[in-house]
Amino acid sequence: MGAENTVTVRCDRRGWRVEVEAGEGDIRRYRYGSEAQARYFAAVFALGPSVLPPKDHARRRQGPRLPLPMRPSFGEAALHE
């Protein structure tokens, strides 16, 4: 499974880059802020994930968050006791 991916880690002026060449000749490039991140993900890709992440790095839209529980402030807590 990992034999079909060729993974390289490179450093350039803009940071660390991981290039993954899949068996079909498709090349995907990913940027990371640190060498540790780049090497970690290079190892993950070298193991041969079944599906590579999408090329565009647009932020995924998050669903609505659950409201935080209502907690009385310090002064209000003394009033209720």
MOPAC internal coordinates of N, CA, C and O (Angstrom, degrees):
PM7 1SCF
backbone

  N    0.0000 0     0.00 0     0.00 0    0    0    0
  C    1.4302 1     0.00 0     0.00 0    1    0    0
  C    1.5270 1   111.37 1     0.00 0    2    1    0
  O    1.2310 1   119.36 1   138.62 1    3    2    1
  N    1.3403 1   118.83 1   -41.38 1    3    2    1
  C    1.4491 1   121.44 1  -179.79 1    5    3    2
  C    1.5160 1   113.53 1   -78.95 1    6    5    3
  O    1.2310 1   119.55 1   166.81 1    7    6    5
  N    1.3470 1   118.46 1   -13.19 1    7    6    5
  C    1.4499 1   121.28 1  -176.51 1    9    7    6
  C    1.5185 1   112.73 1   -70.35 1   10    9    7
  O    1.2310 1   119.70 1   158.66 1   11   10    9
  N    1.3296 1   118.18 1   -21.34 1   11   10    9
  C    1.4541 1   119.44 1  -176.94 1   13   11   10
  C    1.5221 1   113.41 1   -84.26 1   14   13   11
  O    1.2310 1   119.16 1   170.20 1   15   14   13
  N    1.3244 1   119.21 1    -9.80 1   15   14   13
  C    1.4627 1   122.61 1   178.62 1   17   15   14
  C    1.5236 1   110.52 1  -106.25 1   18   17   15
  O    1.2310 1   121.07 1   -48.75 1   19   18   17
  N    1.3494 1   115.56 1   131.25 1   19   18   17
  C    1.4531 1   121.38 1   172.48 1   21   19   18
  C    1.5193 1   106.65 1  -108.94 1   22   21   19
  O    1.2310 1   120.19 1   -57.02 1   23   22   21
  N    1.3300 1   117.24 1   122.98 1   23   22   21
  C    1.4593 1   122.34 1  -173.92 1   25   23   22
  C    1.5195 1   109.38 1  -118.27 1   26   25   23
  O    1.2310 1   120.52 1   -47.57 1   27   26   25
  N    1.3461 1   116.62 1   132.43 1   27   26   25
  C    1.4602 1   121.51 1   175.57 1   29   27   26
  C    1.5231 1   109.20 1  -130.18 1   30   29   27
  O    1.2310 1   120.87 1   -34.69 1   31   30   29
  N    1.3435 1   115.93 1   145.31 1   31   30   29
  C    1.4614 1   122.84 1   176.78 1   33   31   30
  C    1.5166 1   107.07 1  -114.29 1   34   33   31
  O    1.2310 1   120.98 1   -49.95 1   35   34   33
  N    1.3382 1   115.73 1   130.05 1   35   34   33
  C    1.4679 1   119.91 1  -178.66 1   37   35   34
  C    1.5175 1   110.13 1  -136.31 1   38   37   35
  O    1.2310 1   121.21 1   -28.28 1   39   38   37
  N    1.3079 1   115.29 1   151.72 1   39   38   37
  C    1.4570 1   121.66 1   176.03 1   41   39   38
  C    1.5284 1   107.75 1  -115.59 1   42   41   39
  O    1.2310 1   120.44 1   -47.67 1   43   42   41
  N    1.3285 1   116.76 1   132.33 1   43   42   41
  C    1.4601 1   120.48 1   174.97 1   45   43   42
  C    1.5286 1   108.66 1  -134.57 1   46   45   43
  O    1.2310 1   119.97 1    10.70 1   47   46   45
  N    1.3272 1   117.66 1  -169.30 1   47   46   45
  C    1.4597 1   120.87 1  -176.66 1   49   47   46
  C    1.5237 1   112.88 1   -62.78 1   50   49   47
  O    1.2310 1   119.71 1   152.69 1   51   50   49
  N    1.3287 1   118.15 1   -27.31 1   51   50   49
  C    1.4653 1   121.63 1  -175.19 1   53   51   50
  C    1.5215 1   113.27 1   -94.94 1   54   53   51
  O    1.2310 1   119.33 1   179.92 1   55   54   53
  N    1.3120 1   118.88 1    -0.08 1   55   54   53
  C    1.4613 1   121.17 1   178.17 1   57   55   54
  C    1.5167 1   111.93 1   129.01 1   58   57   55
  O    1.2310 1   121.16 1    24.52 1   59   58   57
  N    1.3248 1   115.39 1  -155.48 1   59   58   57
  C    1.4605 1   122.25 1  -176.34 1   61   59   58
  C    1.5145 1   110.38 1   -98.17 1   62   61   59
  O    1.2310 1   121.30 1   -41.34 1   63   62   61
  N    1.3274 1   115.12 1   138.66 1   63   62   61
  C    1.4638 1   121.35 1  -176.39 1   65   63   62
  C    1.5218 1   109.38 1  -129.89 1   66   65   63
  O    1.2310 1   120.98 1   -41.71 1   67   66   65
  N    1.3290 1   115.73 1   138.29 1   67   66   65
  C    1.4593 1   121.96 1   174.51 1   69   67   66
  C    1.5204 1   106.91 1  -115.56 1   70   69   67
  O    1.2310 1   120.95 1   -52.27 1   71   70   69
  N    1.3243 1   115.79 1   127.73 1   71   70   69
  C    1.4605 1   121.46 1   177.14 1   73   71   70
  C    1.5192 1   108.60 1  -111.41 1   74   73   71
  O    1.2310 1   120.97 1   -51.88 1   75   74   73
  N    1.3286 1   115.74 1   128.12 1   75   74   73
  C    1.4567 1   121.43 1  -179.89 1   77   75   74
  C    1.5171 1   107.65 1  -118.65 1   78   77   75
  O    1.2310 1   120.87 1   -62.38 1   79   78   77
  N    1.3306 1   115.94 1   117.62 1   79   78   77
  C    1.4641 1   120.99 1   176.33 1   81   79   78
  C    1.5260 1   107.67 1  -102.95 1   82   81   79
  O    1.2310 1   121.46 1   -68.08 1   83   82   81
  N    1.3294 1   114.82 1   111.92 1   83   82   81
  C    1.4631 1   120.35 1   179.89 1   85   83   82
  C    1.5239 1   109.39 1   -76.62 1   86   85   83
  O    1.2310 1   120.48 1   -11.00 1   87   86   85
  N    1.3050 1   116.69 1   169.00 1   87   86   85
  C    1.4579 1   122.06 1  -177.49 1   89   87   86
  C    1.5133 1   114.09 1   -59.99 1   90   89   87
  O    1.2310 1   119.99 1   153.11 1   91   90   89
  N    1.3376 1   117.63 1   -26.89 1   91   90   89
  C    1.4631 1   120.89 1  -178.54 1   93   91   90
  C    1.5244 1   112.47 1   -82.73 1   94   93   91
  O    1.2310 1   119.71 1  -179.55 1   95   94   93
  N    1.3271 1   118.16 1     0.45 1   95   94   93
  C    1.4628 1   121.66 1  -178.51 1   97   95   94
  C    1.5127 1   112.77 1    91.31 1   98   97   95
  O    1.2310 1   119.81 1  -178.77 1   99   98   97
  N    1.3213 1   117.97 1     1.23 1   99   98   97
  C    1.4552 1   122.83 1   178.02 1  101   99   98
  C    1.5259 1   108.47 1   -75.42 1  102  101   99
  O    1.2310 1   120.11 1   -52.17 1  103  102  101
  N    1.3394 1   117.40 1   127.83 1  103  102  101
  C    1.4600 1   121.40 1  -179.79 1  105  103  102
  C    1.5191 1   108.46 1  -110.35 1  106  105  103
  O    1.2310 1   121.16 1   -50.89 1  107  106  105
  N    1.3223 1   115.39 1   129.11 1  107  106  105
  C    1.4618 1   121.57 1   175.93 1  109  107  106
  C    1.5189 1   108.17 1  -117.49 1  110  109  107
  O    1.2310 1   121.04 1   -40.95 1  111  110  109
  N    1.3365 1   115.61 1   139.05 1  111  110  109
  C    1.4592 1   121.01 1  -179.71 1  113  111  110
  C    1.5185 1   109.25 1  -120.28 1  114  113  111
  O    1.2310 1   121.01 1   -43.73 1  115  114  113
  N    1.3307 1   115.67 1   136.27 1  115  114  113
  C    1.4595 1   122.16 1  -179.75 1  117  115  114
  C    1.5200 1   108.27 1  -129.81 1  118  117  115
  O    1.2310 1   120.20 1   -39.70 1  119  118  117
  N    1.3334 1   117.22 1   140.30 1  119  118  117
  C    1.4675 1   122.30 1   179.06 1  121  119  118
  C    1.5227 1   109.75 1  -107.55 1  122  121  119
  O    1.2310 1   121.44 1   -35.55 1  123  122  121
  N    1.3328 1   114.84 1   144.45 1  123  122  121
  C    1.4556 1   121.14 1   178.79 1  125  123  122
  C    1.5169 1   109.49 1  -135.97 1  126  125  123
  O    1.2310 1   120.70 1   -25.78 1  127  126  125
  N    1.3097 1   116.27 1   154.22 1  127  126  125
  C    1.4563 1   121.62 1  -176.67 1  129  127  126
  C    1.5124 1   114.55 1   -79.42 1  130  129  127
  O    1.2310 1   120.01 1   158.51 1  131  130  129
  N    1.3212 1   117.59 1   -21.49 1  131  130  129
  C    1.4649 1   119.24 1  -178.17 1  133  131  130
  C    1.5336 1   110.04 1  -137.11 1  134  133  131
  O    1.2310 1   122.06 1   -19.06 1  135  134  133
  N    1.3140 1   113.65 1   160.94 1  135  134  133
  C    1.4644 1   119.60 1   177.94 1  137  135  134
  C    1.5280 1   110.77 1   -64.74 1  138  137  135
  O    1.2310 1   120.42 1   142.38 1  139  138  137
  N    1.3292 1   116.81 1   -37.62 1  139  138  137
  C    1.4701 1   120.63 1  -179.19 1  141  139  138
  C    1.5288 1   110.62 1   -62.53 1  142  141  139
  O    1.2310 1   120.16 1   136.66 1  143  142  141
  N    1.3321 1   117.31 1   -43.34 1  143  142  141
  C    1.4666 1   120.17 1   178.22 1  145  143  142
  C    1.5171 1   110.83 1   -63.12 1  146  145  143
  O    1.2310 1   120.59 1   134.93 1  147  146  145
  N    1.3354 1   116.47 1   -45.07 1  147  146  145
  C    1.4621 1   120.75 1  -178.35 1  149  147  146
  C    1.5247 1   111.02 1   -62.11 1  150  149  147
  O    1.2310 1   120.24 1   135.73 1  151  150  149
  N    1.3119 1   117.14 1   -44.27 1  151  150  149
  C    1.4691 1   119.75 1  -179.54 1  153  151  150
  C    1.5283 1   111.77 1   -68.72 1  154  153  151
  O    1.2310 1   120.01 1   144.20 1  155  154  153
  N    1.3111 1   117.59 1   -35.80 1  155  154  153
  C    1.4658 1   120.56 1   177.47 1  157  155  154
  C    1.5269 1   110.48 1   -61.64 1  158  157  155
  O    1.2310 1   120.72 1   129.76 1  159  158  157
  N    1.3388 1   116.23 1   -50.24 1  159  158  157
  C    1.4576 1   118.73 1  -178.40 1  161  159  158
  C    1.5251 1   112.42 1   -70.84 1  162  161  159
  O    1.2310 1   120.12 1   151.39 1  163  162  161
  N    1.3262 1   117.37 1   -28.61 1  163  162  161
  C    1.4654 1   119.66 1   174.25 1  165  163  162
  C    1.5297 1   109.91 1   -62.92 1  166  165  163
  O    1.2310 1   120.49 1   139.45 1  167  166  165
  N    1.3273 1   116.67 1   -40.55 1  167  166  165
  C    1.4675 1   120.27 1   177.84 1  169  167  166
  C    1.5247 1   110.70 1   -65.41 1  170  169  167
  O    1.2310 1   120.32 1   140.24 1  171  170  169
  N    1.3260 1   116.99 1   -39.76 1  171  170  169
  C    1.4684 1   120.53 1   178.07 1  173  171  170
  C    1.5148 1   110.36 1   -62.58 1  174  173  171
  O    1.2310 1   120.49 1   133.84 1  175  174  173
  N    1.3351 1   116.67 1   -46.16 1  175  174  173
  C    1.4678 1   119.95 1   179.81 1  177  175  174
  C    1.5197 1   111.76 1   -66.22 1  178  177  175
  O    1.2310 1   120.18 1   146.08 1  179  178  177
  N    1.3296 1   117.26 1   -33.92 1  179  178  177
  C    1.4613 1   120.54 1   179.37 1  181  179  178
  C    1.5254 1   111.45 1   -66.42 1  182  181  179
  O    1.2310 1   120.68 1   151.13 1  183  182  181
  N    1.3274 1   116.31 1   -28.87 1  183  182  181
  C    1.4652 1   119.52 1   177.14 1  185  183  182
  C    1.5203 1   111.55 1   -69.10 1  186  185  183
  O    1.2310 1   120.39 1   161.04 1  187  186  185
  N    1.3177 1   116.86 1   -18.96 1  187  186  185
  C    1.4580 1   119.89 1   174.87 1  189  187  186
  C    1.5090 1   114.63 1    91.17 1  190  189  187
  O    1.2310 1   119.81 1  -117.64 1  191  190  189
  N    1.3487 1   117.96 1    62.36 1  191  190  189
  C    1.4597 1   117.83 1   175.12 1  193  191  190
  C    1.5175 1   110.32 1   -62.08 1  194  193  191
  O    1.2310 1   120.42 1   -33.64 1  195  194  193
  N    1.3145 1   116.80 1   146.36 1  195  194  193
  C    1.4613 1   120.03 1  -176.34 1  197  195  194
  C    1.5202 1   112.07 1   -67.85 1  198  197  195
  O    1.2310 1   119.81 1   148.19 1  199  198  197
  N    1.3302 1   117.98 1   -31.81 1  199  198  197
  C    1.4583 1   121.17 1  -179.93 1  201  199  198
  C    1.5194 1   108.26 1  -133.26 1  202  201  199
  O    1.2310 1   120.18 1   -56.65 1  203  202  201
  N    1.3329 1   117.27 1   123.35 1  203  202  201
  C    1.4491 1   120.95 1   177.56 1  205  203  202
  C    1.5223 1   109.48 1   -78.50 1  206  205  203
  O    1.2310 1   119.71 1   -28.46 1  207  206  205
  N    1.3409 1   118.16 1   151.54 1  207  206  205
  C    1.4571 1   120.30 1   177.01 1  209  207  206
  C    1.5309 1   110.65 1   -61.37 1  210  209  207
  O    1.2310 1   119.73 1   -21.45 1  211  210  209
  N    1.3268 1   118.11 1   158.55 1  211  210  209
  C    1.4641 1   120.52 1  -179.41 1  213  211  210
  C    1.5205 1   111.77 1   -63.57 1  214  213  211
  O    1.2310 1   120.73 1   -22.63 1  215  214  213
  N    1.3348 1   116.21 1   157.37 1  215  214  213
  C    1.4520 1   120.85 1  -178.59 1  217  215  214
  C    1.5188 1   111.82 1   -67.88 1  218  217  215
  O    1.2310 1   119.83 1   134.56 1  219  218  217
  N    1.3298 1   117.92 1   -45.44 1  219  218  217
  C    1.4588 1   118.60 1  -177.13 1  221  219  218
  C    1.5220 1   109.47 1   -75.79 1  222  221  219
  O    1.2310 1   121.77 1   -38.16 1  223  222  221
  N    1.3142 1   114.22 1   141.84 1  223  222  221
  C    1.4559 1   119.22 1  -176.17 1  225  223  222
  C    1.5240 1   110.46 1  -104.15 1  226  225  223
  O    1.2310 1   120.34 1  -148.14 1  227  226  225
  N    1.3260 1   116.96 1    31.86 1  227  226  225
  C    1.4581 1   119.92 1   177.94 1  229  227  226
  C    1.5258 1   108.87 1   -63.18 1  230  229  227
  O    1.2310 1   121.04 1   -39.15 1  231  230  229
  N    1.2947 1   115.62 1   140.85 1  231  230  229
  C    1.4634 1   118.87 1   179.84 1  233  231  230
  C    1.5149 1   109.41 1   -65.80 1  234  233  231
  O    1.2310 1   121.71 1   -43.71 1  235  234  233
  N    1.2997 1   114.33 1   136.29 1  235  234  233
  C    1.4583 1   119.31 1   177.99 1  237  235  234
  C    1.5198 1   108.97 1   -76.88 1  238  237  235
  O    1.2310 1   120.99 1   -39.46 1  239  238  237
  N    1.2862 1   115.72 1   140.54 1  239  238  237
  C    1.4616 1   120.37 1   179.86 1  241  239  238
  C    1.5218 1   109.52 1   -73.22 1  242  241  239
  O    1.2310 1   121.23 1   -49.67 1  243  242  241
  N    1.2918 1   115.25 1   130.33 1  243  242  241
  C    1.4598 1   120.00 1   179.54 1  245  243  242
  C    1.5156 1   109.06 1   -91.96 1  246  245  243
  O    1.2310 1   120.97 1   -35.90 1  247  246  245
  N    1.3070 1   115.75 1   144.10 1  247  246  245
  C    1.4497 1   121.03 1   177.12 1  249  247  246
  C    1.5135 1   110.87 1   -72.07 1  250  249  247
  O    1.2310 1   120.39 1    -7.64 1  251  250  249
  N    1.3129 1   116.86 1   172.36 1  251  250  249
  C    1.4652 1   119.18 1   179.77 1  253  251  250
  C    1.5282 1   111.12 1   -63.87 1  254  253  251
  O    1.2310 1   121.47 1   -37.23 1  255  254  253
  N    1.2924 1   114.80 1   142.77 1  255  254  253
  C    1.4586 1   119.81 1  -179.88 1  257  255  254
  C    1.5219 1   109.95 1   -90.56 1  258  257  255
  O    1.2310 1   121.41 1   -27.40 1  259  258  257
  N    1.2974 1   114.92 1   152.60 1  259  258  257
  C    1.4547 1   119.52 1   177.06 1  261  259  258
  C    1.5240 1   109.32 1   -72.96 1  262  261  259
  O    1.2310 1   119.99 1   -37.44 1  263  262  261
  N    1.3335 1   117.63 1   142.56 1  263  262  261
  C    1.4662 1   118.83 1  -179.96 1  265  263  262
  C    1.5341 1   110.36 1   -67.58 1  266  265  263
  O    1.2310 1   121.34 1   -32.58 1  267  266  265
  N    1.3086 1   115.03 1   147.42 1  267  266  265
  C    1.4588 1   120.49 1   177.49 1  269  267  266
  C    1.5241 1   109.33 1   -71.92 1  270  269  267
  O    1.2310 1   120.01 1   -31.86 1  271  270  269
  N    1.3197 1   117.58 1   148.14 1  271  270  269
  C    1.4667 1   118.63 1   178.84 1  273  271  270
  C    1.5272 1   110.32 1   -65.26 1  274  273  271
  O    1.2310 1   120.93 1   -36.27 1  275  274  273
  N    1.3044 1   115.84 1   143.73 1  275  274  273
  C    1.4697 1   120.91 1  -179.92 1  277  275  274
  C    1.5241 1   108.88 1   -75.13 1  278  277  275
  O    1.2310 1   120.80 1   -61.48 1  279  278  277
  N    1.2935 1   116.08 1   118.52 1  279  278  277
  C    1.4593 1   121.39 1   177.40 1  281  279  278
  C    1.5216 1   108.15 1  -117.82 1  282  281  279
  O    1.2310 1   119.80 1   -46.04 1  283  282  281
  N    1.3034 1   117.99 1   133.96 1  283  282  281
  C    1.4643 1   118.53 1   178.23 1  285  283  282
  C    1.5204 1   110.09 1   -67.94 1  286  285  283
  O    1.2310 1   121.23 1   -31.86 1  287  286  285
  N    1.3255 1   115.25 1   148.14 1  287  286  285
  C    1.4562 1   118.92 1   177.10 1  289  287  286
  C    1.5197 1   109.65 1   -71.16 1  290  289  287
  O    1.2310 1   119.83 1    -3.46 1  291  290  289
  N    1.3169 1   117.93 1   176.54 1  291  290  289
  C    1.4667 1   121.86 1  -174.80 1  293  291  290
  C    1.5243 1   110.69 1   -59.97 1  294  293  291
  O    1.2310 1   119.77 1   135.67 1  295  294  293
  N    1.3337 1   118.04 1   -44.33 1  295  294  293
  C    1.4549 1   121.18 1  -178.67 1  297  295  294
  C    1.5201 1   112.35 1   -68.73 1  298  297  295
  O    1.2310 1   120.47 1   141.48 1  299  298  297
  N    1.3339 1   116.71 1   -38.52 1  299  298  297
  C    1.4702 1   120.44 1  -179.64 1  301  299  298
  C    1.5182 1   111.12 1   -68.23 1  302  301  299
  O    1.2310 1   119.37 1   146.30 1  303  302  301
  N    1.3168 1   118.80 1   -33.70 1  303  302  301
  C    1.4570 1   122.22 1  -178.78 1  305  303  302
  C    1.5321 1   110.18 1   -61.86 1  306  305  303
  O    1.2310 1   119.79 1   142.41 1  307  306  305
  N    1.3150 1   118.01 1   -37.59 1  307  306  305
  C    1.4662 1   121.32 1  -179.81 1  309  307  306
  C    1.5245 1   110.84 1   -67.55 1  310  309  307
  O    1.2310 1   120.05 1   149.14 1  311  310  309
  N    1.3248 1   117.51 1   -30.86 1  311  310  309
  C    1.4537 1   121.07 1  -179.91 1  313  311  310
  C    1.5193 1   112.31 1   -70.51 1  314  313  311
  O    1.2310 1   120.27 1   148.63 1  315  314  313
  N    1.3336 1   117.08 1   -31.37 1  315  314  313
  C    1.4615 1   120.95 1  -175.91 1  317  315  314
  C    1.5210 1   113.71 1   -87.26 1  318  317  315
  O    1.2310 1   119.65 1   174.30 1  319  318  317
  N    1.2947 1   118.28 1    -5.70 1  319  318  317
  C    1.4576 1   120.66 1  -177.92 1  321  319  318
  C    1.4975 1   112.62 1   -92.30 1  322  321  319
  O    1.2310 1   120.10 1   180.00 1  323  322  321

